[in-house]
C-alpha cells in the first residue's frame, strides 16, 4: 500500500515538474521538419527534463547552443535559427515515413 502511495506521489511530482515546460512549443513538426525550440536560460533541471522527454543527447544540444550555423551531427544536417538572445530553434528534415508517425506519438 505504501508503495502505491509513493508511486502516486511521484507521478504528481513528475507531472508538476513537466508542467513548467510547454512541450508543444518545444517540439513540433513544421513543413516536413521536426523542430525544437530551446531556451539557453533554462535551469539544469529543465534541461534534464527536455533531454529525457525528447531523448536528446546533452552533448548535441550543448554544441547547438554554442554555434550559430547549420551543422552535421550523426550524419544528420541540423539547421539552427537564433530567435532571440536566449532562444534557438534547431530542426532537421524528417527523412522516413515511419519517423513522422513515431514523432507525432511523442508530441
Sine and cosine of phi, psi and omega as CSV:
sin_phi,cos_phi,sin_psi,cos_psi,sin_omega,cos_omega
0.00,0.00,-0.70,0.71,0.02,-1.00
-0.89,0.46,-0.58,0.82,0.01,-1.00
-0.90,0.44,-0.66,0.75,0.02,-1.00
-0.90,0.44,-0.65,0.76,0.02,-1.00
-0.91,0.42,-0.67,0.74,0.02,-1.00
-0.89,0.45,-0.66,0.75,0.03,-1.00
-0.91,0.42,-0.64,0.76,0.05,-1.00
-0.90,0.43,-0.67,0.74,0.03,-1.00
-0.87,0.49,-0.69,0.72,0.02,-1.00
-0.89,0.45,-0.64,0.77,0.01,-1.00
-0.88,0.47,-0.66,0.75,0.02,-1.00
-0.94,0.35,-0.63,0.78,0.05,-1.00
-0.89,0.45,-0.72,0.69,-0.01,-1.00
-0.89,0.46,-0.69,0.73,0.00,-1.00
-0.88,0.47,-0.68,0.73,0.01,-1.00
-0.92,0.40,-0.61,0.79,-0.01,-1.00
-0.90,0.43,-0.70,0.71,0.01,-1.00
-0.96,0.27,-0.34,0.94,0.00,-1.00
-0.90,0.43,-0.37,0.93,0.03,-1.00
-0.93,0.36,-0.37,0.93,-0.06,-1.00
-0.91,-0.40,0.82,-0.58,0.04,-1.00
-1.00,0.06,0.98,-0.17,-0.12,-0.99
-0.89,0.45,-0.45,0.89,-0.02,-1.00
-0.95,0.31,-0.38,0.92,0.07,-1.00
-1.00,-0.04,-0.26,0.97,0.03,-1.00
-0.99,0.11,-0.69,0.73,-0.07,-1.00
-0.74,-0.67,0.82,-0.57,0.03,-1.00
-0.43,-0.90,0.20,-0.98,0.01,-1.00
-0.94,-0.34,0.75,-0.67,-0.03,-1.00
-0.60,-0.80,0.87,-0.50,0.04,-1.00
0.77,0.64,0.74,0.67,0.06,-1.00
0.97,0.25,0.28,0.96,0.01,-1.00
-0.81,-0.58,0.57,-0.82,0.18,-0.98
-1.00,-0.04,0.76,-0.65,-0.12,-0.99
-0.85,-0.52,0.71,-0.71,0.12,-0.99
-0.88,-0.48,0.81,-0.58,0.08,-1.00
-0.97,-0.25,0.88,-0.48,-0.15,-0.99
-0.83,-0.55,0.58,-0.82,-0.05,-1.00
-0.92,-0.40,0.84,-0.54,0.01,-1.00
-0.90,0.43,-0.33,0.94,-0.04,-1.00
-1.00,0.04,0.00,1.00,0.06,-1.00
-0.89,0.45,0.59,-0.80,0.06,-1.00
-0.98,0.22,0.13,-0.99,-0.10,-1.00
-0.88,0.47,-0.58,0.82,0.02,-1.00
-0.92,0.40,-0.67,0.74,0.03,-1.00
-0.90,0.44,-0.67,0.74,0.04,-1.00
-0.88,0.47,-0.69,0.72,0.03,-1.00
-0.87,0.49,-0.66,0.75,0.03,-1.00
-0.88,0.48,-0.70,0.72,-0.01,-1.00
-0.92,0.40,-0.70,0.72,0.04,-1.00
-0.83,0.56,-0.75,0.66,-0.06,-1.00
-0.94,0.35,-0.70,0.72,-0.07,-1.00
-0.89,0.45,-0.64,0.77,-0.06,-1.00
-0.95,-0.31,0.17,0.99,0.04,-1.00
0.81,0.59,0.76,0.65,0.00,-1.00
-0.98,-0.19,0.57,-0.82,0.01,-1.00
-0.99,0.14,0.79,-0.61,-0.05,-1.00
-0.90,0.43,-0.57,0.82,0.04,-1.00
-0.91,0.41,-0.62,0.78,0.04,-1.00
-0.89,0.46,-0.74,0.68,-0.03,-1.00
-0.94,0.34,-0.55,0.83,0.06,-1.00
-0.87,0.48,-0.67,0.74,0.04,-1.00
-0.91,0.41,-0.65,0.76,0.00,-1.00
-0.88,0.48,-0.60,0.80,0.02,-1.00
-0.94,0.34,-0.44,0.90,-0.08,-1.00
-0.99,0.15,-0.53,0.85,-0.11,-0.99
-0.94,-0.35,0.39,-0.92,-0.02,-1.00
-0.88,-0.47,0.52,0.86,0.02,-1.00
-0.61,-0.79,0.25,-0.97,0.03,-1.00
-0.86,0.50,0.52,-0.85,0.02,-1.00
-0.53,-0.85,0.28,-0.96,0.01,-1.00
-0.96,-0.28,0.77,-0.64,0.05,-1.00
-0.70,-0.72,0.84,-0.54,0.00,-1.00
0.81,0.58,0.70,0.71,0.02,-1.00
0.91,0.42,0.31,0.95,0.01,-1.00
-0.89,-0.46,0.73,-0.69,0.04,-1.00
-1.00,0.08,0.85,-0.53,0.03,-1.00
-0.94,-0.34,0.73,-0.68,0.06,-1.00
-0.99,-0.14,0.64,-0.77,0.03,-1.00
-0.87,-0.49,0.71,-0.70,0.05,-1.00
-0.76,-0.65,0.82,-0.57,0.03,-1.00
-1.00,0.10,0.91,-0.40,-0.03,-1.00
-1.00,0.00,-0.53,0.85,0.06,-1.00
-0.40,-0.92,-0.08,-1.00,-0.01,-1.00
-0.90,0.44,-0.41,0.91,-0.04,-1.00
-0.89,-0.45,-0.19,0.98,-0.09,-1.00
-0.92,-0.40,0.78,-0.62,0.10,-0.99
-0.87,-0.49,0.38,-0.92,0.07,-1.00
-0.84,-0.54,0.83,-0.56,0.08,-1.00
-0.90,-0.44,0.61,-0.79,-0.04,-1.00
-0.52,-0.86,0.40,-0.92,0.09,-1.00
-0.63,-0.78,0.43,-0.90,0.02,-1.00
-0.95,0.31,0.64,-0.76,0.09,-1.00
-0.99,0.12,0.90,-0.44,-0.17,-0.99
-0.99,-0.11,-0.44,0.90,-0.08,-1.00
-0.89,-0.46,0.60,-0.80,-0.01,-1.00
-0.89,0.45,-0.59,0.81,0.03,-1.00
-0.93,0.37,-0.48,0.88,-0.01,-1.00
-0.89,0.46,-0.61,0.79,-0.02,-1.00
-0.89,0.46,-0.72,0.70,-0.03,-1.00
-0.92,0.39,-0.60,0.80,0.04,-1.00
-0.91,0.41,-0.69,0.73,-0.01,-1.00
-0.90,0.44,-0.66,0.75,-0.01,-1.00
-0.90,0.43,-0.55,0.84,0.06,-1.00
-0.92,0.38,-0.58,0.82,-0.01,-1.00
-0.94,0.34,-0.58,0.81,-0.11,-0.99
-0.99,0.16,0.00,0.00,0.00,0.00
